[in-house]
């Protein structure tokens, strides 16, 4: 699997969000069902509207067992660590510092990511109709990818701007870094401007 | 609007991916066939899916804070210190408050709604402001901001003579244009605007060009 970092993160985020949502729906729904006196089966956690969320007896059921507190602490610790990792993962941008260039003679050269980003930005901005371009290299050293944000000038054609980007700018970057392919995600926006009357 | 392959046998076949189209096909078919022939599928263009960083960060922070605090307190009690007062109060409350108490029911309701919201976030693409563009190059996946598309169409429509002002409402599958014209016959202006905008929509290079509706009015008399 050669999935880019953001794709992995997207899958992880969506799976965990879905699980959390499911958990909340089930827990809230179970309480609601009992609270509203719906016919709940006998194994239901709560028996009816007069029940309480957590009785003292239930809370203390395993308190005297030797394994109880170590287990509680271990589970809480694991959850804390996972949540911490999940939280920190949101702030990682996965930007590439360097790209490995195959020189063809057995040696490998290293190209600084910033340099390639700069060249791509200059090439993209040089096109007609592009006011500004921001490029971020992602992926891995041997298989880089790019994310490009183009800011279109007024009266530019988005279709043409994209064709120019895919045709020239990326082509040059690909050949100069000796890459077979350079998957790119581009997002096109427009400079805000007022309507101008021509007649 | 862009029916990928000409649907000769509409009902049974092709029920997999491109089933969303037939609705718009009957409306205004001119100008589109060319487009459909040229620009669609080798690979189907998919929508952009948001990574959902912000909701994930929020949920992670809440879980981290809650379990962290509980872990700290449980460990503190194990080390022969007193439990924090909130824990004792919470335990009393959980054991004392009946399920049909207003607060419990409200909290359960909010929990369910929150859960549904998270499920929606997890299963929908998001990024509704980004319209996927046609693949001009196999390596490049591009999306156009809805606002940018609206501005581009507005600029095109403003170039038609007789048009005084234009409002563009850009939807994900439809674009509604309202122009105000202060001279020339309305029908002529409408025909021109429609022609210009049909080209304009094509120029946006979208994977699924939106259906275009144009309305042209006279400026309202004020006074």
Interface residues (C-beta under 8 A of the other chain):
Chain A: X6 X9 X10 X13 X14 X15 X16 X17 X18 X20 X21 X22 X23 X24 X25 X26 X27 X28 X29 X31 X32 X34 X35 X36 X37 X46 X48 X49 X50 X51 X52 X53 X54 X55 X56 X59 X69 X72 X73 X76 X77 X79 X80 X83 X84 X86 X87 X90 X91 X152 X154 X155 X156 X157 X158 X159 X160 X162 X163 X165 X166 X167 X170 X181 X182 X183 X184 X185 X186 X187 X188 X189 X190 X192 X193 X195 X196 X197 X198 X199
Chain B: X49 X50 X51 X52 X53 X54 X55 X56 X57 X59 X60 X61 X63 X64 X67 X68 X70 X71 X74 X75 X78 X91 X94 X95 X96 X97 X98 X99 X100 X104 X105 X108 X109 X110 X111 X112 X114 X115 X116 X117 X118 X119 X120 X121 X122 X123 X130 X133 X134 X136 X137 X139 X140 X141 X142 X143 X144 X145 X147 X148 X149 X151 X152 X154 X155 X158 X159 X161 X162 X163 X164 X165 X166 X202 X203 X204 X205
